[in-house]
Amino acid sequence: MPKTGLDALLRPEDSILVLIDHQPYQLANLNSHDPHAVVNNATGLAKAAKAFGVPTILTSVVEGRSGYIFPQITDVFPNQKVIDRTLINTWQDPKVVDVVKASGRKQLIMAGLWIEVCVAMPVIQALGEGWDVTVVTDACGSVSVEAHQMAIQRMLAAGANVITWMALTAEWQRDWARMETAGKVTDVLIQHAAGSGIAYLWEQQLLNTPVPAEA
């Protein structure tokens, strides 16, 4: 897969997203990031995927013990069944892999908890099978900062691409003249892009504020 040039950029029509194990047990020992930020970023990523019509697989591990996937994420896809696994490595579970293969899409995007375990393993295996794999690092988290950094280094060495959720959203949008998604993307940024979303609302306020008449 190309690593440079226009064809290396992510395209919504070629992308498929796998969200892995965004569950309470994993969040309870998440120390690489502010847990609130990880929930926010993963939710923003899910909403962006929905805005662009990117197929999204939700998968959990041993749901009965680790808990349900965060409702902020499942609420984005209210009628979608979560694929629950016993295998730690998502890419060893045919229930997930068969859905990805059936989509016909080649740009495989992953995010999850914890990145050093439940993301690194499927990423490395999928890369070995020839997939173009991108990891959304800020929609992931780890038990420590070191664990997060080591996982990213390991996946980069194996050939993965890395990106953040807002950068991915911009890459999918590519052109603000793409009006069929521009409004949806703006709504996601308002809800989940913190200062950028607030700045946009402020800009709209200023544009709609009459200039005071001269005395």
N, C-alpha and C positions, 0 to 999 in steps of 0.2 A: 504494500500500500504506500502511496506517496506520502512523504513527510514534509515536503515543501511544494509551493505552487498552489494555484487556485484549487486544484482537485483535492488538496490535502485539507481544505476547510470543510467544516461540518455542514451538511445540508439536511433540512427536515425531511425531505422525501427519501433520503437514504439512511436516516437514523432510526435506531430503536433503543429505548432506554430500559435498563433493568435497575430497579431500586431494591436494595438488599438489606433486610434485617434492621430497619429503622424501628426498633422495639424498646420497651422500657428497660429490660435487663441490661442491654448494651448501653443505653443512655445513662444508667445509674453509675457506671464507672467510666464515663467519658471525661477525660482530663486534658485532651489536646486543644480543645476549643471551649468557648462558652456554650453550654448545651442549648441555650435558647437560640443562639446563632445557627447551630446545626439544624435544629428543627425548622427554623425560618428558611434557611437556604435550601433544604431538601424539599420543603413545601413550594418555594418559589420555582425550583427546578421542575417539580411535578406539574405546576400550573403552566409553566412555559411549554413543556412538552404537549400538554393538552391544547394550548393555544395554536400550536403548529401542526396538530394532528399526528404527532410522533407516537407510535405505539409504545405503551409503557407496561412493563411487567412488574407486579408487586409480589415480592416473595419474602417469607419469614422463615425462621428456623425454630422448630419445636415451640410453636405458638403457645401451647398449654403451659409451658414453664417460663418462656421469655416474654410473653405478653403479646398483645395485638399490635400491629403496625400503628404508628401514631395516627389518630383520627384526622389530624390536619392534612395528612397525605391521602388516606383512604377516602376522605370526603371529596377529594378532587375527582375520584373515579368511583362514584357511589354504587355502581352496579357491577363492579369488577371483583371477581373472586381472587383472593390472595392465594398464591401457591405456597403451601407450608411444606417444609422439608425436614428431613433428619440429617441429610448430608450437609456438612459444614461448607463444602465447596459447591456453590450454586451450579457451576458448569459441569458437575458430574450428575446433576439431576435431569433426566430426560424430560421431565414435565416443563422445565424452563427452556432447555436447549431446543426442544422440538418447536416451541412457539417462536423462538427467535429465528430458527431456520425457515419455518413456514412463512415468515414475513417477507422473505426475499431481500431484506435490507442488509447492507454490508458494514455500516458504521455503527458499531456496538458501543453504547455509552453505559457506564456503570457508576453507581455511588452506593454507599452503605456504611453500616457499622458492624464490626470495627474494620477499618481499612486494612490493617496489617494481617487480618485473618480472612474475613468473609468477602473482602474485595480483592485482595492480592491474589488469592488462590484462583478464583475464576478468571481474573484478568490474565494471569500468566499462562494458564491452560489454553484460553481462547487465542491468545497471541501465538502459541505454538501450533495452533490449528489453522493459522492464516487469517484470523479476523483482524480488522482495523479497530482497535480498542482505545477508547478515551475514558479517563477517570475524572469525575467532577469532584475535585479534592475538598472543596469547602462545603459540600453536601455529605461529607464523610466525617468520621471522627475516630479517635483511638483512645487507648487507656493512658497514653502519655504523649507528650510532644515528640519524644524520641521515637516512639513506635510509629507515629504518623509520618515523620520524616524518613525513617528507614523504609517504610512501605512504599513511599513515593519513589525513593531512590531505586529500590528493587524493581518496581514496575517500569520505571524509565529505562533501566538497564535491559529489561526484557523486550523493550520496544513500544511501550504504551505511550499514548499522548495524555497530557494532563491539561485541565482547564478549570475555571471557576464557573459557577452557575450563571452569573451575569454576562461573562464573556461568551459562554455558549449561546445564551439567548440572543446576543447581538450577532453572533455568527449565523444563527438560523435566520434572523431577520434580514441581515445583509443590506437592505435598502429600505429607507423610511417611506419610499413611494409604494412599497408593497402594502397597500391599504387593507387587504383582507386580514392581515395579522397585526398591523401597527397599533390599532386601538387596543387589542387584547394584550399585547406586550406592554403597552403603557399602563394598563390596569395592574398587571403583575408587578411592574416596577414600583407603582404607587404603594402596593400592599407589602412588598417584601424587600425593596431596595433602600430602605432607611433614608439616609440623607438625600440620595438622588431622587427618590419618590417625593419627599417633602419639598425639595427644591423645584420640582416640576409643578407641584400644586401652587407654590408661591409664585412661580412664573405666570401661571394661569390667573392667579389673583391680580397680579400687577397689570397684566394685559387687559383685564376687565375692570380696572379701577379708573374712573374718569379723571382726567387731568383737572386740577382745581382751576376755576375761572379766575382770570386776573381781576384784581380789585379795581 
